[in-house]
Amino acid sequence: MSPSLGLPGRFLEWLEADGLGGFASGTVCGERTRRYHALLLTATSPPGGRVVLVNGFDASVETFSGRFALSTQRYAPDVEHPDGARRIVDFQWEPWPRWTFELEDGTRIAQEILVPKDASVCAVSWRLLHGSGEATLRVRPFLSGRDYHALHHENPSFRFDAEASADGGLRFQPYAAVPSIAMRLNGRYAHDPGWYRNFLYTEERARGLDYTEDLASPGTLSWDLADSEAVWLIAAAGYEQEIAAGSPAGALEIVRGRERKRRSQFAGRLERAGDAYLVRRGAGRTVVAGYPWFTDWGRDTFIALRGLCLATGRLDEAGAILTEWAGAVSEGMLPNFFPDAGSTPEYNSVDGSLWYLIAVHEYMAARAASGRRLAGGERQRLQEAFGAILSGYARGTRFGVRADADGLLAAGQPGVPLTWMDAKVGDWVVTPRIGKPVEVQALWINALTIAVRFTDAFRELLAEAEESFSRRFWNAEAGCLYDVVDADHVSGAVDASLRPNQIYAVGGLPFPLLEGERARQVVAFVEAKFWTPMGPRSLSPDDPRYRPRYEGGVRERDGAYHQGTVWPFLAGAFVEAWVRVRGESAEAKREARRRFIGPLLRHLEEAGLGHVSEIADAEAPHTPRGCPFQAWSVGELIRLERVVLAQEKESQVPGLKSQVTSAGRRRPDLRSGT
């Protein structure tokens, strides 16, 4: 790929994740536009406690013709310097980021940045592709040692000292409270400390946040490119051994060889992208919700896991993730998220725990279909967690979550958003959705349906919930489903906001609640009102609260987050519903792939390269927004490709497709709405 280096192509973003929660990231042109763009961003307590150690670098090459920059920075008030971006003639992001620079005298140089899996390490290299005579590369590293959400400013406490390490490398300790930085290079280091002031981050400015930063540079690294490839290896404390084998060039070849082999084993670019989100948590595994700023969130983890792991046959990792989260059940609930720093999780989600039950059900079915039996201890932990959640919800738990007399699940209290539409600014809850939200009922009834296969304890509750849903949620005037019934816990009150959440009554879950004419009406309604090339909008354009753009400061953006903004992950439920109401025929799948999947696949080259964004503007050109690398957006696209739209013979996990999309056909009276 050689994206245009004119706007906006030059600001496309690349990501190299380390499997621990840390990463390197940046733009095609090399300019750092976010506070999160860095070479070495480490997770001190995976996947949290993230700290930026090495932010970036300036690079230049001297030949007989003069000195030429290979890097570009932006400084306040709005000045680009130096001009290295204009010398980029090619960029490839696979198997890892690689730039080709052409200097004015015809010299061509390749630059690569590579982060290996399961190590807080970054390997940077430069190689002379074409040229004769002298070619001296000089690099100035920029260091900070700050929380990745913060910004760094000049201060007298920063330590510039460079210590010689036992392997002939360098060690820096910017501040006592952050990890040290180990460096190895096959070049020379000249100590020349100084501050570079007022870097300007345009994405932070656009988000209404602080956007300038000062960075420290301890000295200069230099190489003669005419002699050999320039190698610069960087590691956070605790990972020095990953760059210590043999010479720097030898260590780089080991890392390259291992990563080239590992990455080549994935079936395609989506699977390679999905691997970035699977990370460690303690001795177990979890899913990072999105890069660059999310850690692991409950609902995101369990929605994304279905595509990232189950659809791709990574069952051991799925089991490790579900088992790790099983230990976090409290009062029948799983955490909405774990704070980036600290250990006290937040239990403020009604749907996350229900998504966990769906994921456990599909994981166990996939295990059975593959003939890979669960170990007794794992089965017991998952069953205990399943039972604790379902029982806790039935009898009542935090924030008014409880099974009501009609069998439906009530939830919510003022000031606390509990559904996936959870934006809050100060005391303003943008979409409170207190009462009985439609997608929560779909999840609840699915969970009860799974439970009655193993116990009669919930059979009566399931029957009540099914009957109540069929009777109470149909909005005959609009020809769709209400978004919330018993709104604000007022019996009979409804929230008739036109939102895409209703699609989960037809697609996205193992057991649809609607079939026949009502199902077709819902799918047609969602397609007509909400569908865009990036997925469904979150609110109908007819609503006076509708916001066509996600932009401005924090209040403006959060006010638009679920008020029209497009969410690509919802494409999973919509496309599955669209195919279901057409009988899941081969023709319907082909048409769905052409109409709905094609634009999403093209998006892989439009923002976070190889990935799918968190959100997009509600109106054309549907500019990607939010996190450029989002787990559930990628996961649901994989699930569509590998499960929902796959023909039987193409299924990668034996038995999984039929289990996910067709299992448990239930009583037609509920699904037809009669």
KOLGUMAR-321913 format. One line per field, with one value per residue (C-alpha): residue number from 1; y, z, x; residue in one letter. Coordinates in Angstrom, 3 decimals, padded with zeros to 6 digits. Layout:
<bakes>
i NUM|... $
north Y|... $
up Z|... $
east X|... $
aa A|... $
</bakes>
This chain:
<bakes>
i 1|2|3|4|5|6|7|8|9|10|11|12|13|14|15|16|17|18|19|20|21|22|23|24|25|26|27|28|29|30|31|32|33|34|35|36|37|38|39|40|41|42|43|44|45|46|47|48|49|50|51|52|53|54|55|56|57|58|59|60|61|62|63|64|65|66|67|68|69|70|71|72|73|74|75|76|77|78|79|80|81|82|83|84|85|86|87|88|89|90|91|92|93|94|95|96|97|98|99|100|101|102|103|104|105|106|107|108|109|110|111|112|113|114|115|116|117|118|119|120|121|122|123|124|125|126|127|128|129|130|131|132|133|134|135|136|137|138|139|140|141|142|143|144|145|146|147|148|149|150|151|152|153|154|155|156|157|158|159|160|161|162|163|164|165|166|167|168|169|170|171|172|173|174|175|176|177|178|179|180|181|182|183|184|185|186|187|188|189|190|191|192|193|194|195|196|197|198|199|200|201|202|203|204|205|206|207|208|209|210|211|212|213|214|215|216|217|218|219|220|221|222|223|224|225|226|227|228|229|230|231|232|233|234|235|236|237|238|239|240|241|242|243|244|245|246|247|248|249|250|251|252|253|254|255|256|257|258|259|260|261|262|263|264|265|266|267|268|269|270|271|272|273|274|275|276|277|278|279|280|281|282|283|284|285|286|287|288|289|290|291|292|293|294|295|296|297|298|299|300|301|302|303|304|305|306|307|308|309|310|311|312|313|314|315|316|317|318|319|320|321|322|323|324|325|326|327|328|329|330|331|332|333|334|335|336|337|338|339|340|341|342|343|344|345|346|347|348|349|350|351|352|353|354|355|356|357|358|359|360|361|362|363|364|365|366|367|368|369|370|371|372|373|374|375|376|377|378|379|380|381|382|383|384|385|386|387|388|389|390|391|392|393|394|395|396|397|398|399|400|401|402|403|404|405|406|407|408|409|410|411|412|413|414|415|416|417|418|419|420|421|422|423|424|425|426|427|428|429|430|431|432|433|434|435|436|437|438|439|440|441|442|443|444|445|446|447|448|449|450|451|452|453|454|455|456|457|458|459|460|461|462|463|464|465|466|467|468|469|470|471|472|473|474|475|476|477|478|479|480|481|482|483|484|485|486|487|488|489|490|491|492|493|494|495|496|497|498|499|500|501|502|503|504|505|506|507|508|509|510|511|512|513|514|515|516|517|518|519|520|521|522|523|524|525|526|527|528|529|530|531|532|533|534|535|536|537|538|539|540|541|542|543|544|545|546|547|548|549|550|551|552|553|554|555|556|557|558|559|560|561|562|563|564|565|566|567|568|569|570|571|572|573|574|575|576|577|578|579|580|581|582|583|584|585|586|587|588|589|590|591|592|593|594|595|596|597|598|599|600|601|602|603|604|605|606|607|608|609|610|611|612|613|614|615|616|617|618|619|620|621|622|623|624|625|626|627|628|629|630|631|632|633|634|635|636|637|638|639|640|641|642|643|644|645|646|647|648|649|650|651|652|653|654|655|656|657|658|659|660|661|662|663|664|665|666|667|668|669|670|671|672|673|674 $
north 000.000|003.505|005.877|009.406|011.596|014.547|015.209|013.129|010.137|011.414|011.208|007.616|005.790|002.589|000.410|-002.117|-003.716|-005.686|-008.121|-006.564|-003.431|-001.335|-000.314|001.872|004.028|007.025|008.423|007.619|010.974|010.520|013.545|012.724|014.075|012.500|012.439|008.632|008.409|006.888|004.403|002.780|002.972|000.314|-001.227|-001.435|-003.671|-005.317|-004.198|-001.029|001.397|002.675|004.994|006.710|006.268|007.092|009.459|009.591|010.902|013.292|011.686|013.061|011.756|013.493|012.671|014.462|016.528|017.870|017.082|015.796|015.265|011.951|013.144|015.773|017.408|020.071|022.854|025.627|027.860|025.646|025.070|021.879|021.213|019.531|018.532|014.779|013.822|015.203|012.642|009.628|007.863|004.646|003.268|-000.300|-001.295|-005.080|-007.137|-004.060|-000.353|000.365|003.701|004.422|007.866|009.324|012.201|014.952|013.338|010.015|008.258|005.886|004.721|002.230|002.720|000.022|-000.013|-003.370|-004.357|-008.063|-009.927|-010.293|-007.888|-004.160|-003.656|-001.550|-002.211|000.600|000.205|002.100|000.595|002.170|000.970|003.089|005.512|005.700|007.238|008.648|008.371|009.279|008.811|010.907|010.309|012.349|010.345|012.196|010.895|011.701|009.085|010.171|008.681|008.086|010.287|013.195|015.667|016.367|019.739|020.962|020.550|020.252|016.730|015.002|012.900|012.975|010.669|007.790|004.746|002.069|-001.333|-004.719|-005.634|-002.464|-000.605|002.412|002.836|005.900|006.532|009.722|009.632|007.294|006.260|005.058|002.097|002.604|002.508|000.147|000.849|-001.116|000.106|-000.798|002.853|005.603|007.704|011.307|012.804|016.211|016.830|019.370|020.138|020.282|022.527|023.028|019.962|020.440|017.525|018.386|015.550|016.664|020.245|019.072|017.201|020.348|019.056|020.319|019.807|021.026|019.176|019.457|016.434|015.710|014.504|013.107|012.997|011.842|008.365|008.024|005.367|005.073|003.561|002.804|000.230|-001.635|-001.423|000.909|-000.909|000.779|-001.515|-000.117|-002.004|-001.066|-002.321|-006.037|-006.754|-006.037|-009.708|-009.498|-007.281|-008.742|-011.774|-011.346|-008.180|-005.564|-006.690|-010.323|-009.515|-007.661|-010.622|-012.913|-010.548|-010.147|-013.858|-014.714|-012.008|-012.731|-016.373|-015.545|-012.963|-015.134|-017.766|-015.599|-016.257|-012.625|-008.980|-008.959|-011.845|-010.110|-006.946|-008.881|-010.287|-006.794|-006.724|-010.009|-009.177|-010.356|-009.579|-011.011|-014.702|-014.745|-013.019|-010.200|-007.926|-004.297|-002.440|-000.028|001.778|004.207|005.042|002.153|-000.719|-003.796|-003.177|-005.940|-005.607|-004.797|-007.879|-010.322|-008.889|-008.746|-012.211|-013.881|-012.689|-012.370|-015.845|-018.025|-017.296|-017.840|-021.019|-019.430|-021.369|-021.639|-017.866|-017.479|-019.862|-017.999|-014.682|-015.999|-017.780|-014.656|-012.568|-015.258|-014.340|-010.768|-011.595|-009.533|-009.497|-011.158|-008.558|-008.303|-005.033|-002.570|-001.852|-002.039|001.365|001.994|002.527|000.922|-002.253|-001.237|-002.170|-000.316|-002.391|000.028|-001.981|-003.935|-005.579|-006.524|-009.472|-010.711|-010.540|-012.697|-015.372|-015.316|-015.642|-018.551|-020.347|-019.958|-020.869|-024.108|-024.957|-024.287|-026.491|-029.301|-028.939|-029.073|-032.151|-030.279|-030.933|-028.425|-029.247|-029.856|-026.804|-024.467|-025.818|-025.395|-021.774|-020.838|-022.590|-020.948|-017.517|-018.160|-019.202|-016.314|-013.743|-015.161|-015.661|-012.219|-010.562|-012.545|-011.613|-008.077|-006.399|-002.974|000.022|-001.447|-004.365|-007.017|-009.308|-007.552|-009.132|-009.326|-011.357|-008.535|-007.059|-003.622|-001.495|001.989|004.858|008.594|009.702|006.283|005.179|001.370|000.410|000.632|004.125|005.394|008.930|011.230|014.786|015.933|015.272|015.101|011.554|011.947|008.780|007.527|004.724|003.844|001.098|-001.912|-001.241|-003.362|-004.899|-005.719|-007.766|-009.582|-010.459|-011.423|-013.710|-015.302|-015.959|-017.514|-019.643|-020.990|-021.631|-023.705|-026.253|-027.176|-026.272|-025.766|-022.981|-020.233|-021.824|-019.876|-016.625|-017.224|-017.815|-014.592|-012.591|-013.927|-013.148|-009.686|-008.787|-009.817|-007.902|-004.761|-003.754|-003.512|000.097|-000.318|003.337|003.343|-000.306|-001.090|-001.730|000.738|001.544|001.340|000.257|001.211|004.186|005.750|002.811|004.250|001.378|001.633|004.584|004.092|005.726|005.671|007.077|005.577|003.774|000.733|-001.204|-003.081|-004.992|-007.380|-008.794|-010.233|-010.572|-010.539|-013.138|-016.937|-016.862|-014.242|-012.878|-011.923|-013.719|-013.353|-010.007|-008.135|-009.236|-008.108|-004.766|-004.171|-004.981|-002.785|000.032|-000.123|-000.228|002.746|004.958|004.076|002.301|004.063|002.646|002.559|000.831|001.995|005.450|005.574|007.805|008.587|011.748|012.675|013.158|016.784|015.536|014.106|015.192|014.760|015.279|014.033|016.998|019.857|019.781|017.052|018.136|018.495|015.151|013.217|014.855|013.400|010.008|008.131|010.775|009.926|008.954|005.751|002.617|000.021|-002.813|-002.704|-003.907|-007.402|-007.582|-005.755|-007.861|-011.071|-009.931|-008.915|-012.383|-014.193|-012.635|-013.809|-017.397|-017.309|-018.257|-018.211|-015.448|-013.310|-013.753|-012.735|-009.670|-008.744|-009.057|-006.752|-004.139|-003.985|-005.625|-004.097|-000.515|-001.717|-003.577|-000.458|001.403|-000.740|001.762|004.931|005.575|003.017|000.965|-002.610|-001.930|-000.610|002.631|003.005|005.475|007.731|010.867|010.251|012.177|011.904|011.573|009.628|010.697|008.071|009.292|008.070|005.257|004.346|000.786|-000.735|-004.345|-004.937|-003.199|-005.600|-008.577|-008.206|-007.812|-011.033|-012.786|-011.664|-012.820|-016.127|-017.191|-015.288|-014.952|-018.086|-021.057|-024.281|-025.718|-022.532|-022.544|-022.436|-023.887|-027.104|-026.756|-023.148|-021.526|-023.553|-023.110|-019.357|-018.536|-021.275|-023.066|-023.237|-022.223|-021.338|-021.002|-019.205|-017.300|-015.063|-014.464|-013.732|-011.354|-013.082 $
up 000.000|-000.850|000.570|-000.747|001.409|000.772|003.245|004.656|003.665|005.394|008.773|008.486|011.634|012.220|015.343|016.712|019.877|022.309|023.728|027.178|026.739|025.513|021.929|019.421|017.110|014.825|011.437|007.918|007.598|010.940|012.629|016.072|016.155|019.467|022.967|022.586|019.569|020.840|020.169|023.597|025.545|028.248|030.477|033.951|035.250|032.070|030.487|032.613|034.257|030.874|030.709|027.713|027.881|024.365|022.485|019.165|017.421|014.899|012.155|009.375|006.878|005.699|002.269|000.048|-001.202|002.202|005.180|004.689|007.312|007.602|010.262|010.744|013.938|014.554|017.019|018.455|017.235|014.115|012.458|010.752|011.143|009.805|006.362|006.310|005.372|001.860|001.173|001.841|-001.456|-000.139|003.028|003.851|007.113|006.697|008.125|010.141|009.301|006.662|005.036|001.946|001.765|-001.357|-000.872|-003.416|-004.574|-005.326|-002.103|-000.942|002.657|004.267|007.844|009.845|013.240|014.803|018.178|019.093|020.905|024.702|025.278|025.984|023.181|020.042|017.229|014.799|011.816|008.768|005.666|002.622|-000.463|-003.084|-002.953|-003.008|-000.679|002.769|004.367|008.049|009.956|013.086|015.443|018.452|020.771|022.619|026.138|028.797|031.378|031.862|032.202|028.690|029.244|030.487|028.856|029.783|030.404|031.041|034.675|036.703|037.960|034.639|034.641|031.397|032.617|030.343|032.128|030.351|030.638|030.995|027.349|026.038|025.681|027.402|030.253|031.056|034.165|033.483|036.837|039.795|039.737|036.102|034.411|033.105|029.377|027.934|024.507|022.274|018.943|016.485|016.200|018.448|021.211|021.977|025.183|024.435|026.719|025.898|025.872|022.769|023.595|022.442|020.343|019.090|018.795|016.304|017.268|020.908|019.835|017.743|020.771|022.906|025.149|026.152|023.140|023.687|025.281|026.047|025.593|026.717|024.438|026.203|023.146|019.579|018.037|014.803|012.206|008.902|006.642|003.985|006.353|007.579|008.537|011.507|014.442|017.473|020.058|022.979|025.970|029.172|032.492|032.877|029.152|028.597|027.905|024.780|023.086|024.686|022.455|020.596|018.639|018.124|014.486|015.582|018.194|015.562|013.192|015.946|016.620|012.916|012.226|015.120|014.250|010.525|011.233|013.841|011.711|008.592|010.362|010.482|007.826|006.706|007.624|009.843|011.929|012.222|013.342|015.861|017.489|018.684|021.173|022.936|025.893|029.314|032.556|035.475|034.783|032.451|029.315|028.414|025.510|025.166|024.020|021.777|021.035|021.957|025.141|026.275|028.554|029.006|029.286|030.077|027.341|024.727|025.739|025.451|022.219|020.611|021.838|019.633|016.523|017.746|019.321|018.663|014.947|014.432|016.478|019.236|021.846|024.423|024.532|024.717|027.662|029.390|028.970|030.223|033.145|034.104|034.149|036.068|039.144|039.038|039.629|042.504|043.585|040.313|038.194|036.229|036.058|033.319|033.244|035.236|035.915|034.071|037.408|040.653|041.335|042.138|039.194|038.262|038.334|036.404|033.433|033.076|029.752|030.174|032.463|030.061|027.151|029.262|029.469|025.694|025.223|027.678|025.905|022.481|023.793|025.324|022.143|020.054|022.377|022.051|018.269|017.976|020.181|022.625|026.055|028.876|031.902|034.984|036.839|033.929|033.407|037.082|037.183|034.109|035.377|038.776|037.204|034.878|037.764|039.991|037.320|036.337|039.951|040.926|038.136|038.882|042.573|042.156|042.434|042.096|040.419|040.433|038.154|038.796|037.158|037.368|037.818|034.028|033.688|031.956|033.347|034.900|035.485|036.269|038.675|038.107|037.359|036.361|032.682|032.599|028.948|026.159|025.487|028.545|027.795|030.811|031.151|034.766|036.114|032.648|031.573|027.851|027.276|030.691|029.292|032.781|032.789|030.446|027.397|024.346|023.743|027.457|027.180|024.135|026.108|029.195|027.298|025.473|028.818|030.257|027.135|027.620|031.315|030.869|028.905|032.178|034.913|035.360|037.871|035.258|032.999|034.335|034.311|030.689|029.641|031.364|029.789|026.289|026.524|027.953|025.304|022.491|023.973|025.282|022.901|019.553|018.418|015.961|014.943|013.842|012.749|014.976|018.630|021.499|022.838|026.515|028.223|031.781|031.143|034.329|036.138|035.424|034.609|031.054|030.091|026.921|025.376|021.665|020.589|017.227|017.835|016.356|019.647|018.560|015.951|018.708|018.797|015.325|014.917|016.853|019.447|019.299|019.769|017.884|019.637|016.461|013.201|010.318|009.372|012.504|012.121|008.493|009.491|012.135|009.754|007.001|009.482|010.815|007.303|006.154|009.203|010.457|007.944|006.598|004.855|008.303|010.125|011.867|013.294|016.988|016.586|013.802|011.790|012.388|016.105|017.191|019.390|016.348|015.968|012.471|013.512|016.371|016.939|019.302|022.970|025.495|026.135|022.447|021.537|024.424|023.629|020.123|021.084|021.004|019.397|015.761|015.716|013.734|015.536|013.215|015.761|015.355|011.788|013.227|014.590|011.633|008.886|010.740|011.101|007.420|006.376|008.857|007.563|004.089|005.221|005.458|001.795|-000.162|-002.355|000.674|002.050|-001.232|-001.430|002.204|001.563|-001.456|000.120|003.697|004.091|001.094|002.483|005.881|004.278|002.323|005.632|006.632|004.639|005.784|009.439|011.646|008.964|008.864|011.615|012.078|013.926|017.052|015.554|012.576|011.795|011.135|007.863|004.731|004.306|007.591|008.844|011.202|014.802|018.277|018.640|015.222|016.451|018.134|019.283|018.900|015.516|014.268|016.143|014.697|011.168|011.625|012.963|009.917|007.538|009.217|010.652|009.599|005.886|005.494|003.624|005.633|003.869|004.603|008.363|010.113|013.361|012.831|014.060|015.148|012.358|012.844|016.598|016.459|013.716|013.759|017.103|019.355|017.046|019.454|019.662|016.553|018.413|020.133|017.074|014.791|017.314|017.277 $
east 000.000|001.187|-001.432|-001.444|000.739|-001.521|-004.315|-005.913|-003.758|-000.649|-002.412|-003.598|-002.518|-000.561|-000.479|002.004|000.549|002.712|000.134|000.475|-001.607|001.314|001.967|003.762|001.682|001.870|000.929|002.041|003.801|005.559|004.006|002.675|-000.895|-001.987|-000.532|-000.734|001.563|004.799|007.577|007.626|004.367|004.429|001.755|003.290|000.476|-000.860|-003.042|-003.165|-000.795|000.334|003.322|004.924|008.700|009.931|007.627|009.419|012.503|013.957|016.057|018.222|020.777|023.932|025.326|027.841|024.897|023.861|021.662|018.108|015.387|013.516|011.070|008.384|007.121|004.510|005.246|003.054|001.600|001.270|004.628|005.838|009.536|011.587|010.318|010.993|007.421|007.855|010.594|008.350|007.716|006.183|004.611|003.567|001.902|002.183|003.751|004.859|005.260|007.911|008.707|010.812|012.427|014.001|016.420|016.990|020.259|018.525|019.536|016.788|016.415|014.038|012.824|010.984|009.268|008.425|006.944|007.148|004.389|004.487|007.369|007.561|010.069|010.349|012.822|013.615|015.914|017.134|018.716|020.364|018.464|020.213|023.093|026.858|029.388|028.771|025.318|025.389|022.132|021.545|018.626|017.510|015.203|012.427|011.702|009.126|008.105|004.487|001.035|-000.241|-003.307|-001.163|001.219|004.834|006.469|009.982|011.001|014.214|013.417|013.961|017.127|019.107|021.883|022.858|024.223|026.222|024.520|026.258|025.572|027.206|023.955|022.444|020.009|017.914|015.808|013.805|012.004|012.394|008.727|008.613|010.313|013.809|014.558|017.172|018.639|021.006|022.358|025.072|026.034|027.355|025.811|026.836|025.444|023.936|020.936|018.260|014.553|012.376|009.436|005.854|005.123|001.561|-000.899|-003.634|-005.995|-005.957|-006.644|-009.600|-010.963|-010.904|-008.118|-004.667|-002.436|001.135|004.019|007.741|009.999|013.539|016.318|019.415|021.662|022.209|022.471|024.445|025.275|027.091|024.422|027.014|028.535|025.442|021.803|021.220|019.593|018.022|016.422|014.416|012.978|011.162|012.523|011.896|012.180|015.874|016.566|014.410|017.018|020.154|020.851|024.156|024.797|022.035|021.739|021.521|018.879|016.854|016.969|015.689|012.773|012.041|012.149|009.873|007.348|007.367|006.548|003.893|002.124|002.173|000.076|-003.044|-005.656|-005.854|-005.564|-008.658|-007.347|-003.966|-005.734|-007.814|-004.700|-003.726|-006.620|-005.853|-003.639|-002.556|-004.347|-002.408|-001.890|-004.893|-006.104|-008.463|-009.423|-008.355|-011.459|-009.596|-006.373|-005.051|-006.982|-009.248|-008.285|-010.509|-014.242|-016.711|-019.305|-016.651|-014.654|-017.532|-018.930|-015.488|-014.464|-017.091|-015.255|-011.683|-011.587|-014.632|-014.960|-011.237|-010.892|-008.787|-010.695|-007.924|-007.632|-011.408|-011.451|-008.632|-010.466|-013.801|-012.151|-010.194|-013.376|-015.279|-013.279|-014.635|-018.337|-019.740|-023.390|-024.285|-022.500|-019.267|-017.329|-018.054|-014.327|-011.123|-009.547|-006.297|-004.563|-005.677|-007.572|-011.163|-013.408|-016.603|-019.807|-022.031|-023.279|-026.511|-025.675|-021.997|-022.775|-025.462|-023.014|-020.706|-023.426|-023.834|-020.071|-019.860|-022.700|-021.111|-017.665|-018.903|-020.811|-017.694|-015.646|-018.163|-018.321|-014.539|-014.267|-012.023|-013.472|-013.265|-011.165|-013.270|-011.978|-012.645|-016.143|-016.936|-015.712|-017.736|-020.869|-020.562|-020.145|-023.101|-025.327|-024.234|-025.024|-028.391|-029.511|-028.238|-030.177|-033.330|-033.422|-032.026|-028.650|-026.983|-028.622|-032.115|-031.239|-033.933|-036.446|-039.821|-043.229|-043.687|-040.466|-038.605|-035.396|-035.676|-032.599|-031.453|-031.412|-030.948|-027.409|-026.034|-026.049|-026.089|-026.518|-023.940|-025.289|-023.472|-022.235|-022.177|-020.859|-020.708|-024.197|-025.745|-026.585|-027.118|-029.179|-030.393|-032.626|-033.940|-036.551|-036.529|-034.316|-035.028|-031.567|-031.270|-034.476|-033.090|-029.959|-031.979|-034.347|-031.403|-029.707|-032.864|-033.280|-029.762|-030.390|-033.560|-031.555|-029.896|-032.403|-036.126|-035.536|-035.973|-038.575|-041.547|-039.579|-038.607|-042.216|-043.312|-040.503|-041.215|-044.924|-044.313|-041.769|-044.097|-047.018|-045.330|-042.545|-044.295|-044.780|-047.629|-047.653|-043.994|-043.825|-040.857|-039.968|-039.956|-036.504|-037.547|-040.772|-041.714|-039.458|-038.086|-039.732|-043.193|-045.545|-046.827|-044.614|-042.569|-039.520|-040.343|-036.975|-036.073|-032.778|-031.019|-030.967|-034.091|-032.075|-030.918|-034.435|-033.746|-029.962|-026.732|-027.775|-028.220|-032.013|-034.072|-037.142|-038.987|-039.633|-042.010|-043.518|-042.483|-038.885|-038.889|-040.400|-037.735|-034.894|-036.338|-036.902|-033.336|-031.913|-033.965|-033.436|-029.991|-027.759|-024.656|-021.554|-019.887|-022.741|-025.941|-026.544|-027.413|-030.489|-032.932|-032.197|-035.858|-035.223|-034.600|-031.739|-029.936|-026.323|-024.831|-021.194|-019.049|-016.779|-015.969|-015.015|-015.782|-019.375|-020.178|-018.644|-020.194|-023.515|-023.305|-021.843|-025.168|-027.341|-026.740|-023.067|-022.446|-021.216|-019.628|-019.919|-023.716|-023.198|-022.764|-026.305|-027.845|-026.274|-027.071|-030.706|-030.840|-029.662|-031.935|-035.151|-034.121|-033.768|-029.963|-029.762|-026.518|-027.937|-028.801|-025.294|-023.722|-025.919|-025.174|-021.468|-021.723|-024.000|-022.797|-019.385|-017.632|-017.663|-016.441|-013.562|-012.606|-012.516|-009.512|-007.415|-009.181|-008.213|-006.461|-004.730|-005.990|-008.548|-012.089|-012.803|-014.887|-017.383|-018.053|-020.039|-023.723|-023.711|-021.566|-018.673|-019.048|-015.628|-014.136|-013.926|-013.043|-010.528|-009.108|-008.516|-011.612|-011.937|-015.666|-015.728|-013.038|-014.511|-017.986|-016.614|-014.632|-017.753|-019.710|-016.991|-016.198|-019.562|-022.673|-021.863|-019.776|-021.145|-021.235|-018.188|-016.204|-016.726|-013.351|-014.672|-016.629|-020.188|-019.802|-021.780|-024.918|-024.707|-024.372|-026.826|-029.419|-029.491|-032.495|-035.324|-038.059|-041.811|-043.074|-045.814|-043.236|-041.110|-044.056|-045.576|-048.970 $
aa M|S|P|S|L|G|L|P|G|R|F|L|E|W|L|E|A|D|G|L|G|G|F|A|S|G|T|V|C|G|E|R|T|R|R|Y|H|A|L|L|L|T|A|T|S|P|P|G|G|R|V|V|L|V|N|G|F|D|A|S|V|E|T|F|S|G|R|F|A|L|S|T|Q|R|Y|A|P|D|V|E|H|P|D|G|A|R|R|I|V|D|F|Q|W|E|P|W|P|R|W|T|F|E|L|E|D|G|T|R|I|A|Q|E|I|L|V|P|K|D|A|S|V|C|A|V|S|W|R|L|L|H|G|S|G|E|A|T|L|R|V|R|P|F|L|S|G|R|D|Y|H|A|L|H|H|E|N|P|S|F|R|F|D|A|E|A|S|A|D|G|G|L|R|F|Q|P|Y|A|A|V|P|S|I|A|M|R|L|N|G|R|Y|A|H|D|P|G|W|Y|R|N|F|L|Y|T|E|E|R|A|R|G|L|D|Y|T|E|D|L|A|S|P|G|T|L|S|W|D|L|A|D|S|E|A|V|W|L|I|A|A|A|G|Y|E|Q|E|I|A|A|G|S|P|A|G|A|L|E|I|V|R|G|R|E|R|K|R|R|S|Q|F|A|G|R|L|E|R|A|G|D|A|Y|L|V|R|R|G|A|G|R|T|V|V|A|G|Y|P|W|F|T|D|W|G|R|D|T|F|I|A|L|R|G|L|C|L|A|T|G|R|L|D|E|A|G|A|I|L|T|E|W|A|G|A|V|S|E|G|M|L|P|N|F|F|P|D|A|G|S|T|P|E|Y|N|S|V|D|G|S|L|W|Y|L|I|A|V|H|E|Y|M|A|A|R|A|A|S|G|R|R|L|A|G|G|E|R|Q|R|L|Q|E|A|F|G|A|I|L|S|G|Y|A|R|G|T|R|F|G|V|R|A|D|A|D|G|L|L|A|A|G|Q|P|G|V|P|L|T|W|M|D|A|K|V|G|D|W|V|V|T|P|R|I|G|K|P|V|E|V|Q|A|L|W|I|N|A|L|T|I|A|V|R|F|T|D|A|F|R|E|L|L|A|E|A|E|E|S|F|S|R|R|F|W|N|A|E|A|G|C|L|Y|D|V|V|D|A|D|H|V|S|G|A|V|D|A|S|L|R|P|N|Q|I|Y|A|V|G|G|L|P|F|P|L|L|E|G|E|R|A|R|Q|V|V|A|F|V|E|A|K|F|W|T|P|M|G|P|R|S|L|S|P|D|D|P|R|Y|R|P|R|Y|E|G|G|V|R|E|R|D|G|A|Y|H|Q|G|T|V|W|P|F|L|A|G|A|F|V|E|A|W|V|R|V|R|G|E|S|A|E|A|K|R|E|A|R|R|R|F|I|G|P|L|L|R|H|L|E|E|A|G|L|G|H|V|S|E|I|A|D|A|E|A|P|H|T|P|R|G|C|P|F|Q|A|W|S|V|G|E|L|I|R|L|E|R|V|V|L|A|Q|E|K|E|S|Q|V|P|G|L|K|S|Q|V|T|S|A|G|R|R|R|P|D|L|R|S|G|T $
</bakes>
